[in-house]
Amino acid sequence: MQTKAYAAKTAKAPLAPHTIERRAVGPNDVEIDILYCGVCHSDLHTVRAEWPGIQFPSVVGHEIIGRARSVPMS
């Protein structure tokens, strides 16, 4: 599944449109339509590669607001 995102391609590059490949939604996953996303201070450290082990391109923004699209039924 291809998903549109914003990514830093290097530590010096600004966030720019990017497409990432996501795995298929599994039986224990909640699929979410992301409506809004915040970028926090730890995201800035990540895209600037100020912590060890950062891989590029880097997609940040873990503070999200969304709407559940599908929820597994038990």
N, CA, C and O atoms as a MOPAC input file, in Angstrom:
PM7 MOZYME 1SCF
protein

 N      0.83800 1    -1.16500 1     0.00000 1
 C      0.00000 1     0.00000 1     0.00000 1
 C      0.88800 1     1.23400 1     0.00000 1
 O      1.72900 1     1.38600 1     0.88600 1
 N      0.72200 1     2.10000 1    -0.95600 1
 C      1.50700 1     3.33100 1    -1.00600 1
 C      0.76900 1     4.43900 1    -0.27100 1
 O     -0.44700 1     4.58600 1    -0.39400 1
 N      1.53100 1     5.21900 1     0.49800 1
 C      0.97200 1     6.27900 1     1.32400 1
 C      1.75400 1     7.56300 1     1.08800 1
 O      2.98300 1     7.54400 1     1.02500 1
 N      1.04400 1     8.67300 1     0.96000 1
 C      1.69600 1     9.97100 1     0.82600 1
 C      2.16200 1    10.43000 1     2.19900 1
 O      1.46300 1    10.24600 1     3.19500 1
 N      3.35000 1    11.03100 1     2.24700 1
 C      3.93700 1    11.49300 1     3.50400 1
 C      4.84300 1    12.68400 1     3.21500 1
 O      5.04400 1    13.06700 1     2.06200 1
 N      5.37700 1    13.25200 1     4.26600 1
 C      6.43800 1    14.24700 1     4.14900 1
 C      7.67100 1    13.63200 1     4.78700 1
 O      7.58900 1    13.02700 1     5.85700 1
 N      8.80500 1    13.78700 1     4.13400 1
 C     10.03400 1    13.16600 1     4.62200 1
 C     11.20600 1    14.11900 1     4.47000 1
 O     11.22600 1    14.97700 1     3.58700 1
 N     12.18400 1    13.94700 1     5.35400 1
 C     13.48300 1    14.58700 1     5.18800 1
 C     14.35700 1    13.56900 1     4.46700 1
 O     14.52400 1    12.44700 1     4.94500 1
 N     14.91000 1    13.94800 1     3.33300 1
 C     15.73500 1    13.01000 1     2.56300 1
 C     17.16800 1    12.95300 1     3.07300 1
 O     17.86600 1    11.96000 1     2.86500 1
 N     17.60800 1    14.01600 1     3.74100 1
 C     18.90800 1    14.06700 1     4.40700 1
 C     18.75600 1    14.93800 1     5.65100 1
 O     17.71100 1    15.55700 1     5.85200 1
 N     19.78700 1    14.98700 1     6.48000 1
 C     19.74200 1    15.79900 1     7.70000 1
 C     19.67900 1    17.29200 1     7.40200 1
 O     19.27300 1    18.07100 1     8.26400 1
 N     20.06700 1    17.70000 1     6.21300 1
 C     20.07200 1    19.12000 1     5.85600 1
 C     18.87600 1    19.51500 1     4.99500 1
 O     18.68500 1    20.69600 1     4.70500 1
 N     18.06600 1    18.53400 1     4.58300 1
 C     16.94700 1    18.80400 1     3.67200 1
 C     15.67000 1    19.13900 1     4.44200 1
 O     15.41900 1    18.58100 1     5.51000 1
 N     14.86300 1    20.05400 1     3.89400 1
 C     13.56600 1    20.32200 1     4.52000 1
 C     12.60600 1    19.15400 1     4.25500 1
 O     12.82400 1    18.35700 1     3.34300 1
 N     11.54900 1    19.06500 1     5.05800 1
 C     10.52300 1    18.05800 1     4.79000 1
 C      9.90500 1    18.34500 1     3.42700 1
 O      9.63400 1    19.49700 1     3.08900 1
 N      9.68600 1    17.29200 1     2.65000 1
 C      9.14100 1    17.43500 1     1.30000 1
 C      8.21400 1    16.25100 1     1.02000 1
 O      8.33700 1    15.20500 1     1.65900 1
 N      7.28800 1    16.40800 1     0.06900 1
 C      6.39400 1    15.29400 1    -0.26900 1
 C      7.18100 1    14.04400 1    -0.63700 1
 O      8.22000 1    14.11400 1    -1.29400 1
 N      6.66600 1    12.90300 1    -0.20100 1
 C      7.35200 1    11.62500 1    -0.39400 1
 C      6.29200 1    10.52600 1    -0.38200 1
 O      5.22700 1    10.71000 1     0.20700 1
 N      6.55600 1     9.42600 1    -1.00100 1
 C      5.65200 1     8.28100 1    -0.97100 1
 C      6.36900 1     7.12900 1    -0.27200 1
 O      7.51600 1     6.81400 1    -0.58800 1
 N      5.67400 1     6.50200 1     0.68800 1
 C      6.24400 1     5.36000 1     1.39100 1
 C      5.38500 1     4.12800 1     1.14300 1
 O      4.18800 1     4.23100 1     0.87700 1
 N      6.00600 1     2.98100 1     1.23200 1
 C      5.30300 1     1.70400 1     1.06700 1
 C      4.94700 1     1.18200 1     2.45700 1
 O      5.82800 1     0.98400 1     3.29300 1
 N      3.66400 1     0.96100 1     2.70200 1
 C      3.18400 1     0.43900 1     3.98000 1
 C      2.82200 1    -1.02600 1     3.82200 1
 O      2.41900 1    -1.45700 1     2.74200 1
 N      2.96300 1    -1.78900 1     4.88700 1
 C      2.53000 1    -3.18300 1     4.85500 1
 C      1.00900 1    -3.22400 1     4.87200 1
 O      0.36100 1    -2.24100 1     5.23300 1
 N      0.44900 1    -4.33700 1     4.49000 1
 C     -1.00200 1    -4.50500 1     4.50600 1
 C     -1.52100 1    -4.46900 1     5.94400 1
 O     -0.83000 1    -4.88400 1     6.87400 1
 N     -2.71900 1    -3.97800 1     6.10900 1
 C     -3.35200 1    -3.94300 1     7.42600 1
 C     -3.61800 1    -5.37200 1     7.87600 1
 O     -4.21600 1    -6.16000 1     7.14400 1
 N     -3.17200 1    -5.70200 1     9.08300 1
 C     -3.32700 1    -7.05900 1     9.60600 1
 C     -4.56200 1    -7.20300 1    10.48400 1
 O     -5.26900 1    -6.22500 1    10.72600 1
 N     -4.82400 1    -8.40900 1    10.96000 1
 C     -6.02300 1    -8.68200 1    11.73800 1
 C     -6.03600 1    -8.01500 1    13.12200 1
 O     -7.09100 1    -7.92800 1    13.75100 1
 N     -4.89200 1    -7.55200 1    13.59700 1
 C     -4.83000 1    -6.88800 1    14.90100 1
 C     -4.56100 1    -5.38900 1    14.78400 1
 O     -4.23700 1    -4.73600 1    15.77600 1
 N     -4.69300 1    -4.84500 1    13.58000 1
 C     -4.41200 1    -3.43400 1    13.33200 1
 C     -5.70100 1    -2.62500 1    13.24000 1
 O     -6.74800 1    -3.13700 1    12.84200 1
 N     -5.60500 1    -1.36100 1    13.61100 1
 C     -6.68000 1    -0.40100 1    13.36900 1
 C     -6.20100 1     0.49400 1    12.23500 1
 O     -5.14800 1     1.12200 1    12.34700 1
 N     -6.95300 1     0.55800 1    11.15200 1
 C     -6.60000 1     1.42100 1    10.02100 1
 C     -7.17000 1     2.81000 1    10.27900 1
 O     -8.34900 1     2.95000 1    10.60300 1
 N     -6.33400 1     3.83600 1    10.13700 1
 C     -6.71100 1     5.20700 1    10.47200 1
 C     -6.50200 1     6.11600 1     9.26500 1
 O     -5.46700 1     6.05000 1     8.60100 1
 N     -7.48200 1     6.95900 1     8.98800 1
 C     -7.31000 1     8.06900 1     8.05700 1
 C     -6.75000 1     9.22100 1     8.87000 1
 O     -7.44500 1     9.76500 1     9.72900 1
 N     -5.50600 1     9.60200 1     8.61500 1
 C     -4.87200 1    10.68300 1     9.38000 1
 C     -5.37300 1    12.01400 1     8.83400 1
 O     -5.26000 1    12.29000 1     7.64000 1
 N     -5.92300 1    12.82700 1     9.71600 1
 C     -6.46200 1    14.13000 1     9.32800 1
 C     -5.48600 1    15.26000 1     9.60900 1
 O     -5.38200 1    16.20500 1     8.82800 1
 N     -4.76600 1    15.16200 1    10.73300 1
 C     -3.81500 1    16.19400 1    11.13600 1
 C     -2.61500 1    15.53200 1    11.79200 1
 O     -2.71500 1    14.43200 1    12.33500 1
 N     -1.47900 1    16.21600 1    11.73500 1
 C     -0.26500 1    15.67500 1    12.34400 1
 C      0.56800 1    16.82800 1    12.88700 1
 O      0.77200 1    17.83900 1    12.21600 1
 N      1.04200 1    16.65500 1    14.11100 1
 C      1.92800 1    17.63700 1    14.69800 1
 C      3.37100 1    17.18600 1    14.58500 1
 O      3.65600 1    15.99000 1    14.53000 1
 N      4.27000 1    18.14000 1    14.55200 1
 C      5.70000 1    17.83800 1    14.56000 1
 C      6.24000 1    18.36600 1    15.87800 1
 O      6.15700 1    19.56200 1    16.15500 1
 N      6.79100 1    17.47300 1    16.68800 1
 C      7.27000 1    17.85500 1    18.01600 1
 C      8.79800 1    18.00400 1    18.01700 1
 O      9.46400 1    17.80500 1    17.00100 1
 N      9.32200 1    18.35700 1    19.18600 1
 C     10.75900 1    18.59900 1    19.32100 1
 C     11.58400 1    17.35700 1    19.00800 1
 O     12.64800 1    17.46500 1    18.39900 1
 N     11.11100 1    16.16800 1    19.41700 1
 C     11.86500 1    14.94600 1    19.11100 1
 C     11.88700 1    14.67000 1    17.60300 1
 O     12.85200 1    14.10000 1    17.09300 1
 N     10.82900 1    15.07100 1    16.89000 1
 C     10.83000 1    14.93600 1    15.43100 1
 C     11.92100 1    15.79900 1    14.80700 1
 O     12.58400 1    15.37400 1    13.86100 1
 N     12.10700 1    16.99400 1    15.32500 1
 C     13.16400 1    17.88300 1    14.80900 1
 C     14.54900 1    17.28200 1    15.03500 1
 O     15.40200 1    17.34500 1    14.15000 1
 N     14.78000 1    16.69700 1    16.22100 1
 C     16.05300 1    16.02100 1    16.47100 1
 C     16.25600 1    14.86900 1    15.48500 1
 O     17.37000 1    14.62100 1    15.02200 1
 N     15.17200 1    14.17600 1    15.17400 1
 C     15.25900 1    13.03300 1    14.25500 1
 C     15.64500 1    13.48700 1    12.85600 1
 O     16.60500 1    12.96700 1    12.28800 1
 N     14.92000 1    14.44600 1    12.28700 1
 C     15.20800 1    14.84700 1    10.89600 1
 C     16.53700 1    15.57700 1    10.76400 1
 O     17.07300 1    15.67600 1     9.66000 1
 N     17.07400 1    16.08400 1    11.85300 1
 C     18.40000 1    16.71400 1    11.81800 1
 C     19.51000 1    15.70400 1    12.11400 1
 O     20.68600 1    16.06500 1    12.15400 1
 N     19.13500 1    14.43600 1    12.32200 1
 C     20.09300 1    13.35800 1    12.62400 1
 C     20.93400 1    13.68500 1    13.85300 1
 O     22.13400 1    13.41100 1    13.88400 1
 N     20.29800 1    14.27200 1    14.86300 1
 C     21.00600 1    14.62300 1    16.09100 1
 C     21.08100 1    13.45800 1    17.06600 1
 O     21.72300 1    13.56600 1    18.11100 1
 N     20.44600 1    12.36500 1    16.74400 1
 C     20.50900 1    11.13700 1    17.52700 1
 C     21.14000 1    10.06000 1    16.66600 1
 O     21.02500 1    10.11600 1    15.44200 1
 N     21.79900 1     9.08500 1    17.26300 1
 C     22.42800 1     8.02900 1    16.45400 1
 C     21.38700 1     7.09700 1    15.83100 1
 O     20.30900 1     6.88400 1    16.38500 1
 N     21.73900 1     6.55000 1    14.66600 1
 C     20.92900 1     5.52000 1    14.03400 1
 C     19.78000 1     5.99600 1    13.16500 1
 O     18.94500 1     5.18500 1    12.76700 1
 N     19.70900 1     7.28300 1    12.85800 1
 C     18.61400 1     7.79300 1    12.02400 1
 C     18.84800 1     7.35800 1    10.58700 1
 O     19.95000 1     7.49100 1    10.05600 1
 N     17.80100 1     6.83800 1     9.96700 1
 C     17.86500 1     6.41600 1     8.57100 1
 C     17.05500 1     7.38800 1     7.71100 1
 O     15.99900 1     7.86700 1     8.12400 1
 N     17.55700 1     7.66400 1     6.53200 1
 C     16.88300 1     8.58000 1     5.60700 1
 C     16.47100 1     7.83000 1     4.35800 1
 O     17.16800 1     6.90500 1     3.94100 1
 N     15.35200 1     8.20500 1     3.74800 1
 C     14.49200 1     9.31200 1     4.14100 1
 C     13.79500 1     9.01900 1     5.46400 1
 O     13.51300 1     7.86600 1     5.79000 1
 N     13.52400 1    10.07700 1     6.22000 1
 C     12.91300 1     9.94500 1     7.54100 1
 C     11.55200 1    10.63900 1     7.55100 1
 O     11.45000 1    11.83600 1     7.28400 1
 N     10.51200 1     9.87200 1     7.86100 1
 C      9.15400 1    10.40200 1     7.97600 1
 C      8.85000 1    10.52400 1     9.46600 1
 O      8.89200 1     9.53500 1    10.19700 1
 N      8.54500 1    11.73300 1     9.90900 1
 C      8.24300 1    11.97500 1    11.31500 1
 C      6.79000 1    12.43000 1    11.46500 1
 O      6.07500 1    12.61500 1    10.48000 1
 N      6.37900 1    12.60200 1    12.70400 1
 C      5.02400 1    13.07300 1    12.97100 1
 C      4.18900 1    12.00400 1    13.62400 1
 O      3.24800 1    11.49600 1    13.01400 1
 N      4.51100 1    11.64800 1    14.85800 1
 C      3.79300 1    10.58600 1    15.55300 1
 C      2.60600 1    11.10500 1    16.35000 1
 O      1.84400 1    10.31000 1    16.90100 1
 N      2.43200 1    12.41900 1    16.42300 1
 C      1.29500 1    13.01100 1    17.15000 1
 C      0.19100 1    13.28400 1    16.12400 1
 O      0.19400 1    14.31200 1    15.44800 1
 N     -0.74700 1    12.34700 1    16.02400 1
 C     -1.74500 1    12.41900 1    14.95800 1
 C     -3.16800 1    12.51000 1    15.50000 1
 O     -3.46100 1    12.08900 1    16.61900 1
 N     -4.02500 1    13.06300 1    14.68200 1
 C     -5.47000 1    13.04100 1    14.90100 1
 C     -6.07000 1    12.42600 1    13.65500 1
 O     -5.75800 1    12.83800 1    12.53700 1
 N     -6.92700 1    11.44600 1    13.84400 1
 C     -7.49200 1    10.76900 1    12.69000 1
 C     -8.84500 1    10.15900 1    12.98300 1
 O     -9.42100 1    10.32800 1    14.05800 1
 N     -9.32200 1     9.45300 1    11.99900 1
 C    -10.61100 1     8.77400 1    12.08300 1
 C    -10.38700 1     7.30800 1    11.75200 1
 O     -9.76000 1     6.98200 1    10.74400 1
 N    -10.90100 1     6.42100 1    12.60600 1
 C    -10.75500 1     4.98400 1    12.35800 1
 C    -11.50500 1     4.61000 1    11.07900 1
 O    -12.67700 1     4.94700 1    10.91400 1
 N    -10.82100 1     3.91800 1    10.18800 1
 C    -11.42000 1     3.45000 1     8.94800 1
 C    -11.91000 1     2.01300 1     9.10400 1
 O    -13.00300 1     1.66400 1     8.65700 1
 N    -11.08600 1     1.18800 1     9.74600 1
 C    -11.49700 1    -0.19100 1     9.99800 1
 C    -10.89000 1    -0.67100 1    11.31000 1
 O     -9.75700 1    -0.33200 1    11.65200 1
 N    -11.67400 1    -1.47000 1    12.04000 1
 C    -11.28000 1    -1.99600 1    13.33900 1
 C    -11.51700 1    -3.49400 1    13.30700 1
 O    -12.57000 1    -3.93700 1    12.85000 1
 N    -10.54500 1    -4.30300 1    13.79200 1
 C    -10.75100 1    -5.74900 1    13.76400 1
 C    -11.91900 1    -6.15900 1    14.66900 1
 O    -12.11600 1    -5.59800 1    15.74700 1
 N    -12.66700 1    -7.12500 1    14.21500 1
 C    -13.77700 1    -7.65100 1    15.00500 1
 C    -13.32400 1    -8.93900 1    15.66800 1
 O    -12.78400 1    -9.82400 1    15.00400 1
 N    -13.53700 1    -9.05200 1    16.96500 1
 C    -13.12200 1   -10.25400 1    17.70700 1
 C    -14.24100 1   -11.26300 1    17.73400 1
 O    -14.08700 1   -12.34000 1    18.30900 1

